[in-house]
């Protein structure tokens, strides 16, 4: 049930690729918590077209923080850790997934970026 609620609130298809590892309500302005932080890790699933016989997961790339739509008047930040995949023969990291829910060149979800553009606000202002 909780997963269904979160999947309705988070960017579309996010939970197809990631697992929620933590949820925190943080930050204090005027003596109240003002931000939600949702921590996600990429599932241990190779992208289509790659074989587990040839590639192995070798941990995560450092976490990326992106901002999503506010909920209940609080800012929402997604902390996303993506996997890196190593070729078993060459021992080189060759596969890193790139997900479309992060706006290109931004620290915002694609949906939030599109919303801000539609309202006439420049999403690049929020990338800092």
Secondary structure, 3 states (H helix, E strand, C coil): CHHHHHHHHCCCCHHHHEEEEEEEEEEEECCEEEEEEEEEEECCCCCCCCCCCCEEEEEECCCEEEEEEEECCEEEEEEEECEEEEECCCCCEEECCCCCCECCCCCEEHHHHHHHHHCCCCHHHHCC
